Amino acid sequence: MKRKLAAGLTAVFLSSVLLLQPAAAQEQDTEIAPAQETAETEGAGEAPAMEQIEVPAARPEYSALDYVKIEDEKYKEIEFSIYPPADDSEETQTAWKTEVDTEIMTQLFGLYPITDYPEDLMNYVAGNLIQTYQQYADMYGMDFAAFLQTYMKMDQNTFSRQVQTAAQQTLKEEMLLKAVAEKENITVSDEEYEKGCESYAAQYGYDSADALKAAFDEPTIRISLLMDKTFDYLEKTVKINLIIETETESESEMTEAETVPQAAETEAG
C-alpha cells in the first residue's frame, strides 16, 4: 500500500501538508494562494523565529512512550463501521486501506491527545520544512522575506507559526504509531529495512534503493517503515464492521468482519 512517508523523510513531502505543493513552485508565473490560519495555528503559542531554530544534523531518536501514555491499551478496542471495497483492484484496495487507516488515526487522536513534543525532533522537522521554502526562494532568485510576501502572502512570523503547526500535525501521527509499536514490541528488521528501501525507491521515483538511502538518513527511513508496519498491526487488531446493503432492505445491515480484507501487501512487512 502507498502510504505517506514519515515526518522528516523529506521536507518536500512535508511541504504538501502546509503551504503549497512542490510542483507549484516550478511554474514561475503561478501565484500561490495564501495559507489560511487555523484555530490550531492561532492557539499554538509563540513560534520560535526561523533563525532561532537549531536544526540537528540527523534525525533525533526518542521514546514515544515518554510523550504518549497508552497503558490502558484502548487502541486495541477501536471499533468502527465502513463499507467494504467495491472490487479487488489494487487501486480500490489501496483507497479502502487508506480509509481504514484514517479512521484508526482519528480514533487514536481522540484516545491519546498529544500536547508535548520532542524539541530536537520538532526542530529537525521544522528546519527541513523551512529549508524547502528557502530553496524555492532561491529558485525564484528572490530574498526569502520577499518570496513569502509575494507568493505566500505572509510575513516571516506568520510563516514560522505555520511551520510549527505543520510539524506538530505531522508528528502527532508518527508519535501515536511509534507508541503503539513500542508497546507491542514492533520493530523493523534489517531485512525489512532493505526491502522497504526498494519499495520506497520504486514508489517515489528513485533510480534505486541506494539512491533513496543517499537522499535520507537511516533513522528517517526506519521510522517511516515502522509506521507502515504498525498500521498493518492495527488493521488486524481493531474491530471493523463491514456495512452490507441489500437491494430489498432500506436500512444497512451491519456485519462484523472476521478479518480485514487483504489489500496488496506492503514491501515494508
Backbone bond lengths (Angstrom), bond angles and torsions (degrees), N, CA, C in turn:
res aa  C-N    CA-C-N  psi(-1)  N-CA   C-N-CA  omega(-1)  CA-C   N-CA-C  phi
1 M - - - 1.464 - - 1.522 109.79 -
2 K 1.323 116.19 142.23 1.452 120.01 177.92 1.517 109.64 -88.45
3 R 1.311 116.36 107.53 1.452 120.85 176.15 1.520 108.21 -111.98
4 K 1.306 115.48 160.96 1.458 118.48 -179.46 1.522 109.72 -68.49
5 L 1.300 116.44 150.36 1.449 121.22 179.51 1.517 110.67 -72.60
6 A 1.327 115.56 156.04 1.463 120.79 -176.95 1.513 111.50 -65.90
7 A 1.332 114.96 158.33 1.457 120.74 177.60 1.514 109.86 -54.93
8 G 1.324 116.05 130.60 1.449 119.62 176.14 1.507 114.17 91.78
9 L 1.352 119.25 -9.95 1.457 118.51 -179.65 1.517 109.56 -61.92
10 T 1.308 114.97 -36.30 1.456 119.49 169.97 1.508 109.62 -162.55
11 A 1.301 116.05 139.04 1.464 119.88 179.37 1.519 111.50 -65.90
12 V 1.327 117.52 -23.37 1.455 119.97 178.98 1.520 110.39 -62.91
13 F 1.326 117.69 -43.20 1.453 120.23 178.90 1.516 110.67 -70.01
14 L 1.323 116.60 -35.55 1.451 120.19 177.34 1.516 111.36 -62.98
15 S 1.320 116.92 -33.37 1.454 119.68 -174.46 1.519 112.21 -61.77
16 S 1.324 117.43 -27.88 1.460 119.42 178.78 1.518 111.37 -68.73
17 V 1.332 117.19 -20.15 1.460 121.00 177.77 1.518 110.45 -72.94
18 L 1.314 116.78 -29.77 1.459 119.40 -168.54 1.518 114.02 -104.21
19 L 1.295 117.77 -82.40 1.454 119.49 -162.04 1.524 115.70 -112.29
20 L 1.311 117.98 -37.29 1.447 118.68 -177.83 1.516 109.78 -158.10
21 Q 1.312 115.20 160.98 1.450 120.01 173.34 1.523 108.20 -80.55
22 P 1.349 118.14 140.58 1.464 120.11 -179.19 1.520 113.63 -52.71
23 A 1.328 117.78 -37.54 1.459 119.95 -177.20 1.517 112.09 -63.92
24 A 1.314 117.17 -26.86 1.462 120.34 -177.37 1.515 111.16 -63.01
25 A 1.323 116.50 -33.21 1.457 119.98 -177.84 1.520 112.21 -74.42
26 Q 1.350 116.76 -11.04 1.451 119.00 -178.98 1.521 111.57 -82.72
27 E 1.325 118.31 -13.76 1.459 122.07 178.38 1.524 108.77 -98.07
28 Q 1.307 116.66 107.11 1.450 121.48 -173.55 1.523 112.73 -60.16
29 D 1.339 117.34 -28.58 1.466 120.19 -175.94 1.520 112.79 -94.11
30 T 1.336 117.72 3.05 1.460 120.81 -177.54 1.514 110.24 -86.21
31 E 1.318 115.76 122.63 1.459 119.63 175.29 1.519 108.47 -90.20
32 I 1.318 116.62 128.37 1.448 121.91 -174.60 1.514 109.79 -91.85
33 A 1.331 115.92 130.25 1.459 120.27 -178.53 1.512 110.39 -67.75
34 P 1.320 118.26 144.07 1.459 120.96 179.13 1.510 111.48 -66.29
35 A 1.333 115.91 144.31 1.460 119.98 176.10 1.517 109.57 -72.97
36 Q 1.323 115.66 146.85 1.453 120.55 179.87 1.521 109.82 -91.37
37 E 1.322 116.30 135.68 1.457 120.91 175.49 1.521 108.72 -70.75
38 T 1.322 116.85 131.97 1.453 121.29 177.35 1.506 109.30 -101.67
39 A 1.341 115.19 167.47 1.463 119.49 178.31 1.511 110.55 -60.74
40 E 1.352 115.89 -36.37 1.454 118.29 179.71 1.514 111.03 -66.67
41 T 1.351 116.14 -39.06 1.453 119.21 178.17 1.519 110.85 -62.89
42 E 1.321 116.68 -44.20 1.456 120.36 -177.38 1.520 111.79 -66.49
43 G 1.353 115.93 -27.86 1.449 118.50 -177.74 1.514 113.22 -100.14
44 A 1.327 116.25 9.34 1.457 119.29 -173.85 1.522 113.02 -78.73
45 G 1.312 117.60 -7.32 1.450 119.57 -179.12 1.521 110.69 87.56
46 E 1.307 115.22 -178.11 1.456 120.73 -177.19 1.521 110.00 -75.63
47 A 1.312 116.69 117.86 1.455 120.85 179.88 1.521 109.73 -80.31
48 P 1.333 117.85 145.98 1.456 119.57 176.97 1.517 110.92 -66.22
49 A 1.330 117.17 144.12 1.456 120.95 176.49 1.519 109.13 -63.48
50 M 1.325 116.28 151.09 1.458 120.56 -175.57 1.522 112.06 -56.29
51 E 1.333 116.46 -39.82 1.461 119.30 -178.30 1.522 112.63 -71.84
52 Q 1.336 117.42 -12.94 1.457 120.79 179.89 1.524 112.86 -90.54
53 I 1.315 117.80 -9.56 1.459 121.16 -178.55 1.525 109.63 -79.67
54 E 1.324 115.81 121.68 1.454 121.89 176.64 1.529 107.81 -95.25
55 V 1.307 115.72 106.06 1.457 120.82 -173.39 1.532 110.12 -88.92
56 P 1.338 118.32 120.24 1.468 120.70 177.37 1.526 110.99 -61.86
57 A 1.312 116.32 149.92 1.461 120.79 -179.24 1.523 111.69 -69.13
58 A 1.335 117.27 -32.20 1.461 122.16 179.40 1.518 109.09 -129.79
59 R 1.299 115.99 161.83 1.462 120.68 -178.43 1.523 110.59 -65.64
60 P 1.332 117.92 122.11 1.463 120.34 -176.56 1.531 112.42 -70.09
61 E 1.333 115.91 144.84 1.455 121.59 172.80 1.530 108.54 -86.20
62 Y 1.323 116.51 154.44 1.463 120.78 179.15 1.515 109.53 -162.44
63 S 1.326 116.75 161.95 1.463 122.03 173.92 1.521 108.56 -100.54
64 A 1.324 116.76 118.21 1.468 120.48 -179.10 1.527 111.34 -66.58
65 L 1.312 117.60 -29.35 1.460 120.64 -179.48 1.529 112.34 -67.06
66 D 1.323 117.30 -14.23 1.466 120.17 173.32 1.525 111.05 -73.36
67 Y 1.331 116.92 -18.24 1.464 121.30 -175.54 1.527 112.58 -118.38
68 V 1.326 117.77 -23.32 1.464 122.46 -178.30 1.522 108.92 -119.14
69 K 1.308 117.06 117.34 1.461 122.10 -177.40 1.533 109.08 -95.50
70 I 1.322 116.90 104.75 1.460 120.80 -175.86 1.537 111.08 -123.56
71 E 1.337 116.75 32.51 1.451 119.96 -179.31 1.526 112.22 -60.42
72 D 1.353 117.41 -28.36 1.461 120.17 -177.07 1.527 113.12 -72.11
73 E 1.313 117.52 -16.21 1.461 123.17 179.76 1.536 112.85 57.14
74 K 1.322 116.37 30.50 1.464 119.80 178.30 1.531 111.76 -66.86
75 Y 1.324 117.08 -16.19 1.453 119.67 177.39 1.528 110.94 -62.14
76 K 1.325 117.55 -23.11 1.460 121.06 177.68 1.532 112.05 -77.50
77 E 1.331 116.49 -14.49 1.465 121.21 -177.09 1.534 112.46 -100.98
78 I 1.306 116.96 7.42 1.463 120.38 178.79 1.525 109.42 -59.23
79 E 1.328 115.66 135.41 1.459 121.53 -179.94 1.524 109.11 -144.15
80 F 1.319 116.30 138.43 1.461 120.59 176.36 1.523 109.67 -158.53
81 S 1.325 115.34 166.16 1.462 122.31 179.76 1.522 109.45 -112.24
82 I 1.319 115.11 144.97 1.456 119.63 -175.96 1.524 108.75 -156.01
83 Y 1.325 116.32 147.93 1.451 119.41 174.26 1.526 109.86 -71.34
84 P 1.318 118.47 142.58 1.476 120.27 178.91 1.521 110.23 -70.73
85 P 1.327 117.23 162.74 1.468 118.90 176.22 1.518 110.69 -62.81
86 A 1.315 115.75 145.64 1.462 120.53 -174.57 1.523 112.70 -71.56
87 D 1.324 116.63 -28.91 1.465 120.15 179.75 1.519 109.04 -153.98
88 D 1.326 115.63 -175.55 1.464 121.07 -175.38 1.519 113.17 -97.99
89 S 1.322 117.48 9.91 1.458 119.25 -179.68 1.522 110.67 -66.02
90 E 1.316 116.06 151.35 1.467 120.50 -178.50 1.520 111.08 -60.46
91 E 1.326 116.62 -40.27 1.466 120.70 -179.15 1.527 111.01 -62.73
92 T 1.330 117.21 -45.05 1.463 121.15 -179.35 1.523 111.00 -67.95
93 Q 1.329 116.58 -42.76 1.462 120.47 179.46 1.525 110.99 -63.53
94 T 1.322 116.74 -40.26 1.454 120.74 178.63 1.519 111.29 -63.90
95 A 1.347 116.39 -44.10 1.457 120.47 178.53 1.525 110.85 -63.40
96 W 1.320 116.66 -38.09 1.471 120.54 179.90 1.518 110.80 -66.32
97 K 1.317 116.87 -44.03 1.466 120.00 179.08 1.523 110.89 -64.78
98 T 1.325 116.74 -35.54 1.458 119.88 176.34 1.519 110.78 -62.78
99 E 1.335 116.37 -41.26 1.466 120.80 177.66 1.530 110.78 -63.84
100 V 1.329 116.45 -41.08 1.467 120.91 177.18 1.524 110.36 -62.02
101 D 1.327 116.94 -47.22 1.462 120.98 -178.60 1.523 111.54 -63.74
102 T 1.330 116.31 -36.94 1.466 120.14 178.30 1.521 110.77 -63.07
103 E 1.315 117.21 -42.26 1.463 120.97 178.43 1.527 110.74 -66.45
104 I 1.321 116.88 -40.06 1.463 120.20 177.10 1.522 110.43 -60.01
105 M 1.329 116.83 -45.64 1.460 120.18 -179.24 1.521 111.02 -66.28
106 T 1.320 117.74 -39.07 1.462 120.70 178.80 1.519 110.67 -57.96
107 Q 1.320 116.04 -43.54 1.461 119.41 179.99 1.525 112.09 -72.15
108 L 1.317 117.43 -35.49 1.464 120.01 175.66 1.527 110.85 -62.94
109 F 1.331 116.65 -41.28 1.464 120.33 177.05 1.520 110.57 -57.77
110 G 1.340 116.32 -41.50 1.458 120.02 -179.60 1.513 113.17 -70.74
111 L 1.322 116.63 -35.03 1.466 120.52 -178.42 1.522 112.50 -74.49
112 Y 1.322 116.71 -37.11 1.461 120.70 -171.62 1.533 111.15 -133.09
113 P 1.323 117.35 79.12 1.478 119.98 177.52 1.531 110.40 -61.19
114 I 1.307 115.28 140.13 1.472 121.04 179.30 1.518 108.85 -112.05
115 T 1.312 115.61 125.57 1.467 120.72 -179.93 1.518 112.61 -120.91
116 D 1.330 116.82 -9.47 1.456 120.64 -177.75 1.523 109.03 -129.96
117 Y 1.325 116.62 140.78 1.452 122.07 -175.78 1.523 109.79 -130.11
118 P 1.340 118.58 149.58 1.469 120.65 174.42 1.532 109.63 -61.47
119 E 1.313 116.81 121.50 1.467 119.86 -173.81 1.521 112.17 -61.75
120 D 1.338 117.02 -44.01 1.458 119.52 -179.15 1.526 111.57 -62.40
121 L 1.340 116.04 -39.16 1.461 119.97 -179.53 1.530 110.59 -69.00
122 M 1.331 116.65 -40.84 1.459 120.19 175.49 1.525 110.34 -57.74
123 N 1.316 116.56 -44.51 1.461 120.64 -179.91 1.526 111.58 -64.30
124 Y 1.323 115.39 -37.12 1.461 119.80 179.88 1.528 110.64 -65.05
125 V 1.332 116.23 -47.89 1.464 120.77 -179.13 1.527 110.71 -66.51
126 A 1.329 116.11 -48.43 1.466 120.15 -179.69 1.523 111.15 -62.41
127 G 1.322 116.24 -41.87 1.464 120.29 -179.11 1.509 112.89 -62.74
128 N 1.331 116.65 -40.98 1.463 120.18 178.08 1.519 111.45 -66.67
129 L 1.317 115.61 -36.84 1.466 119.45 178.98 1.527 110.80 -66.99
130 I 1.315 116.30 -44.25 1.469 120.38 177.73 1.527 110.27 -60.40
131 Q 1.336 115.43 -41.62 1.461 119.74 -179.56 1.526 111.60 -60.49
132 T 1.329 116.47 -36.97 1.464 120.19 178.45 1.520 111.27 -59.59
133 Y 1.335 116.54 -46.88 1.460 119.90 -178.35 1.521 112.34 -72.22
134 Q 1.312 116.36 -28.25 1.463 119.02 173.27 1.522 110.23 -66.04
135 Q 1.332 116.11 -35.62 1.462 119.84 176.29 1.520 111.29 -66.79
136 Y 1.340 116.44 -37.14 1.456 119.44 175.09 1.530 110.46 -60.67
137 A 1.333 116.42 -44.10 1.462 120.51 179.73 1.525 110.81 -60.89
138 D 1.340 116.14 -42.51 1.467 120.36 178.22 1.527 110.67 -62.38
139 M 1.338 115.97 -39.41 1.460 120.13 179.85 1.526 110.78 -62.40
140 Y 1.331 116.11 -34.24 1.453 121.21 177.68 1.531 111.83 -82.56
141 G 1.337 116.79 -7.24 1.454 120.29 -177.26 1.517 112.64 67.98
142 M 1.353 116.28 35.86 1.454 121.28 -174.41 1.519 111.68 -122.02
143 D 1.315 115.57 151.83 1.452 121.47 166.81 1.522 108.39 -61.09
144 F 1.353 117.01 144.03 1.460 119.83 -173.20 1.529 111.93 -62.29
145 A 1.320 117.48 -43.36 1.463 120.61 179.74 1.524 110.45 -61.79
146 A 1.328 116.91 -39.87 1.462 120.50 178.50 1.527 111.23 -67.24
147 F 1.328 116.24 -37.78 1.470 120.81 177.52 1.531 110.68 -60.89
148 L 1.341 116.03 -46.92 1.462 120.18 -179.87 1.524 111.16 -61.36
149 Q 1.315 116.29 -43.02 1.466 120.17 -177.70 1.521 111.39 -68.62
150 T 1.344 115.90 -40.12 1.462 120.40 -175.00 1.521 112.26 -75.75
151 Y 1.328 116.43 -47.20 1.460 120.12 -171.86 1.528 114.06 -102.86
152 M 1.319 117.24 -25.27 1.468 119.86 -178.84 1.528 112.22 -104.49
153 K 1.341 115.80 -12.09 1.464 121.41 179.94 1.528 111.66 57.66
154 M 1.329 116.53 44.05 1.461 120.47 179.14 1.523 109.69 -153.73
155 D 1.342 114.75 159.63 1.462 119.23 175.32 1.521 108.97 -92.03
156 Q 1.348 116.18 178.65 1.450 120.31 -174.40 1.527 112.19 -69.19
157 N 1.318 119.01 -30.92 1.464 121.10 177.82 1.527 111.05 -65.98
158 T 1.334 116.19 -43.99 1.465 119.94 177.63 1.521 110.34 -63.85
159 F 1.330 116.27 -41.81 1.457 120.64 178.31 1.527 110.72 -60.38
160 S 1.331 117.57 -41.93 1.465 121.27 179.22 1.524 111.23 -60.84
161 R 1.333 116.78 -40.22 1.459 120.06 178.22 1.532 110.88 -65.97
162 Q 1.325 116.06 -40.95 1.458 120.33 178.18 1.529 110.84 -62.46
163 V 1.322 116.20 -41.14 1.459 120.80 179.14 1.522 110.44 -62.81
164 Q 1.326 117.00 -45.03 1.460 120.77 -179.99 1.529 110.67 -60.41
165 T 1.328 117.00 -44.62 1.455 120.86 179.62 1.518 111.15 -63.87
166 A 1.335 117.52 -43.75 1.464 120.73 179.81 1.520 110.98 -62.87
167 A 1.323 117.07 -40.95 1.468 120.84 179.35 1.523 110.23 -63.56
168 Q 1.323 117.27 -42.53 1.464 120.74 179.09 1.525 111.27 -63.57
169 Q 1.332 116.44 -45.63 1.462 120.30 -179.12 1.518 110.95 -61.09
170 T 1.330 116.18 -39.65 1.455 120.64 -179.23 1.523 111.36 -69.29
171 L 1.329 116.53 -41.18 1.457 120.60 -176.25 1.521 112.97 -74.35
172 K 1.325 118.24 -25.75 1.464 120.03 -179.83 1.525 111.03 -55.76
173 E 1.325 116.06 -49.17 1.457 119.84 -178.97 1.520 110.67 -62.73
174 E 1.322 115.83 -46.05 1.459 119.51 179.98 1.522 111.93 -59.22
175 M 1.321 116.71 -46.41 1.464 120.52 -175.43 1.521 111.83 -66.36
176 L 1.334 116.93 -38.73 1.463 120.25 178.41 1.523 110.82 -64.97
177 L 1.316 116.97 -46.87 1.460 120.31 -179.90 1.525 111.38 -66.44
178 K 1.313 116.64 -39.18 1.465 119.99 179.18 1.527 110.62 -66.08
179 A 1.334 117.46 -35.81 1.466 120.67 177.68 1.527 110.42 -63.87
180 V 1.330 117.05 -43.59 1.464 120.07 176.38 1.522 110.22 -61.95
181 A 1.326 116.85 -42.53 1.464 120.95 179.44 1.527 111.15 -60.45
182 E 1.328 116.77 -43.77 1.456 120.10 179.03 1.526 111.09 -65.37
183 K 1.317 116.32 -38.83 1.469 121.18 179.81 1.528 110.81 -65.72
184 E 1.319 116.73 -38.09 1.461 121.96 -175.50 1.528 112.85 -98.44
185 N 1.331 116.48 6.95 1.471 121.41 179.74 1.535 112.28 57.46
186 I 1.323 115.41 38.81 1.461 120.76 175.67 1.527 108.24 -84.79
187 T 1.304 116.87 127.67 1.456 121.49 -179.29 1.530 109.60 -134.92
188 V 1.322 115.57 169.60 1.460 122.22 176.60 1.517 108.03 -112.19
189 S 1.303 116.62 115.00 1.457 121.12 -179.78 1.522 110.37 -73.44
190 D 1.315 116.42 167.22 1.465 120.49 177.82 1.532 110.71 -62.12
191 E 1.340 116.38 -37.95 1.460 119.80 178.76 1.523 110.70 -65.74
192 E 1.336 116.70 -42.02 1.462 120.47 178.07 1.521 110.71 -65.89
193 Y 1.320 116.14 -34.74 1.463 119.99 178.10 1.529 110.66 -62.81
194 E 1.323 117.18 -46.57 1.463 120.44 -178.67 1.527 110.94 -65.05
195 K 1.337 117.28 -43.38 1.461 120.27 178.22 1.525 111.05 -65.13
196 G 1.341 115.53 -38.33 1.458 119.72 179.06 1.518 112.49 -64.43
197 C 1.323 116.78 -38.36 1.470 120.72 177.66 1.525 110.64 -62.94
198 E 1.330 116.17 -40.46 1.465 119.59 177.93 1.528 110.85 -64.12
199 S 1.337 115.66 -41.30 1.469 119.66 179.86 1.520 111.56 -66.27
200 Y 1.330 117.41 -45.43 1.462 121.20 179.27 1.524 111.12 -62.82
201 A 1.334 116.83 -39.85 1.465 120.16 -179.67 1.524 110.63 -60.61
202 A 1.337 116.36 -44.73 1.464 120.08 178.96 1.523 111.06 -67.97
203 Q 1.328 115.96 -38.21 1.461 120.78 -175.92 1.511 112.72 -69.47
204 Y 1.331 117.26 -36.54 1.460 120.92 -173.45 1.525 113.64 -110.72
205 G 1.330 116.74 16.26 1.453 120.00 168.10 1.513 116.26 82.38
206 Y 1.329 117.76 23.99 1.470 120.12 175.25 1.527 109.17 -89.20
207 D 1.322 116.33 149.17 1.461 120.93 -176.80 1.521 112.48 -65.27
208 S 1.337 116.27 -29.90 1.460 120.14 -177.11 1.514 109.52 -161.76
209 A 1.336 115.55 170.27 1.458 120.33 175.49 1.524 110.41 -62.53
210 D 1.323 116.83 -35.34 1.469 120.18 179.11 1.526 110.70 -64.74
211 A 1.333 116.93 -36.03 1.467 120.17 178.24 1.521 110.40 -65.69
212 L 1.318 117.14 -39.21 1.462 120.91 176.52 1.531 110.45 -63.78
213 K 1.326 115.80 -44.40 1.470 120.46 -179.14 1.532 111.20 -64.33
214 A 1.312 116.44 -31.06 1.462 119.76 178.65 1.526 111.03 -71.14
215 A 1.331 116.43 -26.70 1.463 120.83 -177.40 1.520 112.48 -85.30
216 F 1.338 117.76 -31.71 1.466 121.55 -173.91 1.516 110.89 -132.63
217 D 1.339 115.31 146.56 1.460 118.33 -179.34 1.528 110.77 -76.92
218 E 1.327 115.10 160.52 1.463 120.57 -174.87 1.527 113.50 -61.41
219 P 1.360 120.51 -43.41 1.474 118.96 179.08 1.527 113.27 -58.66
220 T 1.317 117.13 -34.56 1.456 120.82 179.50 1.525 111.03 -68.32
221 I 1.319 117.15 -44.50 1.467 120.51 178.67 1.523 110.17 -65.52
222 R 1.312 116.67 -40.91 1.470 120.61 -177.76 1.537 111.74 -64.77
223 I 1.332 118.15 -39.14 1.466 118.86 -179.41 1.516 110.15 -68.00
224 S 1.324 117.71 -33.58 1.453 120.69 177.14 1.528 110.82 -66.47
225 L 1.312 116.50 -43.47 1.462 120.78 177.16 1.524 111.20 -65.03
226 L 1.322 116.93 -36.71 1.459 120.60 178.30 1.533 110.85 -64.32
227 M 1.320 116.58 -39.91 1.463 120.18 176.86 1.527 110.60 -61.54
228 D 1.325 117.59 -44.40 1.461 120.99 177.38 1.527 111.03 -58.24
229 K 1.325 115.82 -46.38 1.466 120.22 -176.43 1.528 111.04 -67.40
230 T 1.323 117.43 -34.84 1.467 120.75 178.67 1.519 110.68 -70.39
231 F 1.324 117.43 -37.38 1.464 120.21 173.00 1.534 110.12 -58.15
232 D 1.334 116.52 -43.97 1.455 119.81 179.38 1.525 110.88 -59.96
233 Y 1.325 117.55 -41.14 1.463 121.46 178.06 1.529 110.98 -63.02
234 L 1.320 116.83 -46.49 1.466 120.42 -177.88 1.519 111.80 -66.43
235 E 1.325 118.02 -36.37 1.458 121.17 178.15 1.524 111.02 -59.02
236 K 1.321 116.52 -33.60 1.459 121.18 -179.26 1.529 112.53 -87.26
237 T 1.332 117.26 -14.43 1.464 121.31 -173.43 1.518 112.51 -99.55
238 V 1.325 117.53 -41.91 1.462 120.17 -176.07 1.521 110.17 -70.65
239 K 1.331 116.58 164.16 1.468 122.72 -178.39 1.521 108.97 -97.16
240 I 1.311 115.52 113.67 1.460 121.43 -178.47 1.517 109.21 -110.95
241 N 1.326 116.05 120.14 1.462 121.99 176.73 1.524 108.96 -97.68
242 L 1.324 115.86 121.73 1.456 119.61 178.32 1.519 110.23 -84.57
243 I 1.323 116.39 133.56 1.458 122.36 179.66 1.523 107.87 -88.91
244 I 1.314 114.93 113.20 1.467 120.71 -178.60 1.529 109.09 -110.58
245 E 1.324 116.78 120.72 1.457 121.76 178.67 1.530 109.70 -107.89
246 T 1.345 115.99 130.16 1.455 120.50 175.82 1.510 109.52 -102.31
247 E 1.320 116.23 159.69 1.464 120.81 -177.74 1.523 112.19 -68.49
248 T 1.330 117.13 -26.18 1.462 120.27 -174.84 1.514 113.52 -95.06
249 E 1.327 117.45 -5.39 1.456 120.17 -178.39 1.516 109.93 -110.54
250 S 1.303 116.08 137.55 1.459 121.07 -179.70 1.512 110.83 -85.33
251 E 1.323 116.57 -19.73 1.450 120.38 -179.74 1.517 109.33 -112.29
252 S 1.325 115.42 152.01 1.456 120.41 -178.56 1.516 110.13 -73.97
253 E 1.329 115.34 141.31 1.460 120.89 174.32 1.518 107.62 -99.62
254 M 1.338 116.13 125.86 1.460 120.89 -177.72 1.517 109.05 -89.69
255 T 1.289 116.93 117.90 1.454 121.58 -179.96 1.512 109.09 -116.99
256 E 1.312 117.02 124.00 1.467 120.70 -178.79 1.513 109.44 -73.54
257 A 1.315 114.97 128.99 1.460 120.11 178.60 1.512 109.70 -81.25
258 E 1.331 116.04 128.44 1.466 118.91 178.67 1.515 110.57 -71.04
259 T 1.301 115.51 -36.10 1.457 119.95 177.13 1.503 108.09 -140.11
260 V 1.319 117.21 156.10 1.452 121.75 176.42 1.517 108.80 -76.16
261 P 1.344 119.00 127.99 1.462 120.00 176.45 1.513 110.39 -53.66
262 Q 1.282 115.72 137.97 1.458 120.20 -173.99 1.518 110.71 -86.98
263 A 1.307 115.76 126.97 1.464 120.59 171.90 1.518 107.89 -93.75
264 A 1.320 115.84 -177.82 1.453 119.38 177.30 1.506 109.84 -57.33
265 E 1.301 116.42 131.54 1.468 120.21 -176.00 1.507 110.26 -68.14
266 T 1.347 116.05 144.08 1.453 119.74 175.76 1.504 110.09 -81.65
267 E 1.265 115.81 148.48 1.455 120.68 175.95 1.509 111.25 -67.27
268 A 1.365 115.59 -17.98 1.470 118.71 -177.08 1.498 112.19 -71.51
269 G 1.277 120.76 -11.36 1.454 122.34 177.97 1.479 112.44 105.77
